[in-house]
């Protein structure tokens, strides 16, 4: 690809894009109330890590690595919703910054366009502003692995092999869907080997150049990192026994009808707000010839999208693992189109107008879903997320606990949608009891405050309802206090 800008211009523009990305991810980071899954991560993992306690891991909460990263700021800062989200926001920005190490593969214009698209992506921003899901870490680790693989192929330096191995371990222990990246990469290499005669000779030569001892060490590093993260830094083996739940987890993922969606769900749900990714990825098929890196990205995207589309269990946030390579591919494709239209002024202007229009629409969606209406019901970026009534609940809790009689209260929580409460009520004595329509009368003498399901019956002569709140869409709780 032709070079149209100087290195100085490139670094200035790239720096401005990173500043934009950081602003959209860090500004008012505590604006959105805590998501149900964030509360779960806080209660079961992060709160225990910062207090030096072991935790009981569940396969339903993905890998353990993100919990340690999420906890880092809390060793230096007081717990707050914003502070717990710092690391996800940081890794969301760093994932874009890493594109600078792929200038040779993407080209200067490809890097700038891909970085711009990623900077304003509503979905990428949304999940960089929550610690409920580990996708910012997956994006970062995936790019580190790709960069290390490229550098190793170019230099044959063993340390790149070790870097790839270590970050592969971190990626696997961040989210189980990371496996798709590795499966797609190996499938691409295998197919390329079968269909390209030249590749056979290149592979033999490359294989002979690999230091076999270094390769074995890399494999050891890979499994060492996995074992370290899954045993809580070699302090327990109880976590390993939880892998026996994988069968049930897989069965639920494939068979739970509550999350079953049609094949084209992701296109219909995210297509309107992520037009750059879908449209330009589609156009990329016209620019794959003799471009190996683009062919790899296209194969990776196709494999991920195909798998997620066939999988009956669909949630909008699962698609974020595809968005990173899609936007990188979109950036290269947009650069290729601009180069192709360089001497066709009318078409070039038309394409630039289309890019500016989509960029503006995407930026508006980013502002709408992340700042103007972050708790909007029905939003694909607020699935199972908090609604605005959380603000009223938090304010009422503050007012309630200012009263002297409730300052050292014991609280019984029987509501199912309770995990954000574990954070908001962390200074109180809390007990949890699971079950449907629990008989509260047996606990009247033990607790001062009861937080229950909306329809849970209670004796109004003993308890008084001081609030009814919608934690998430159609997820209601009652707050009851003794009279």
MOJO-V24100 format. One record per backbone hydrogen bond with DSSP energy under -1.0 kcal/mol. NH is the residue of the N-H (numbers start at 1). CO is the residue of the C=O. Records with the same first field share a line. If there is no record, write none. Layout:
# MOJO-V24100
NH=CO + CO
This chain:
# MOJO-V24100
10=6
11=7
12=8
13=9
14=10
15=11
16=12
17=13
18=14
19=15
20=16
21=17
22=18
23=19
24=20
25=21
26=22
27=23
29=26
31=28
39=35
40=36
41=37
42=38
43=39
44=40
45=41
46=41
47=42
49=45
50=46
52=49
53=48
61=58
62=59
63=174
65=173
69=65
70=66
71=67
74=71
75=72
76=73
77=73
84=80
89=85
90=86
91=87
92=88
93=89
94=90
95=91
97=93
98=94
99=96
100=97
101=98
102=99
106=102
107=103
111=107
112=108
113=109
114=110
115=111
116=112
117=113
118=114
119=115
120=116
125=121
126=122
127=123
128=125
138=134
139=135
140=136
141=137
142=138
143=139
144=140
145=141
146=142
147=143
148=144
149=145
150=146
151=147
152=148
153=149
154=150
155=151
156=152
160=157
162=158
163=159
164=160
165=161
166=162
167=163
168=164
169=165
170=166
171=167
172=168
173=169
174=171
175=171
178=175
179=176
180=177
181=178
182=178
183=179
184=180
185=181
186=182
187=183
188=184
189=185
190=186
191=187
192=188
193=189
194=190
195=191
196=192
202=198
203=199
204=200
205=201
206=202
207=203
208=204
209=205
215=211
216=212
217=213
218=214
219=215
220=216
221=217
222=218
223=219
224=220
225=221
226=222
227=223
228=224
229=225
230=226
231=227
233=228
235=231
236=231
242=239
243=240
244=241
245=242
246=243
249=245
250=246
251=247
252=248
253=249
254=250
255=251
256=252
260=257
261=312
265=262
268=264
269=265
270=266
271=267
274=270
278=274
279=275
280=276
281=277
282=278
283=279
284=280
285=282
286=283
287=284
291=288
295=291
296=292
297=293
298=294
299=295
300=296
301=297
302=298
303=299
304=300
305=301
306=302
307=303
308=304
309=305
310=306
311=307
314=259
318=315
319=316
320=317
321=318
322=319
323=319
326=322
327=323
328=324
329=325
330=326
331=327
332=328
333=329
334=330
335=331
336=332
337=333
338=334
339=335
340=336
341=337
342=339
344=341
348=344
349=345
350=346
351=347
352=348
353=349
354=350
355=351
356=352
357=353
358=354
359=355
360=356
361=357
362=358
363=359
364=360
365=361
366=362
367=363
368=364
369=365
370=366
371=367
372=367
373=368
376=373
379=376
382=379
385=382
387=471
390=387
391=388
393=389
394=390
395=391
396=392
397=393
398=394
399=395
400=396
401=397
403=400
406=403
407=404
409=406
411=429
412=449
413=431
414=451
415=451
418=416
421=418
424=420
425=421
426=423
428=425
429=409
431=411
433=413
443=440
444=441
446=443
447=443
448=410
449=410
450=480
451=412
452=478
456=453
462=459
463=459
464=481
466=479
467=479
469=477
471=475
475=472
477=469
478=452
479=467
480=450
481=464
482=448
483=462
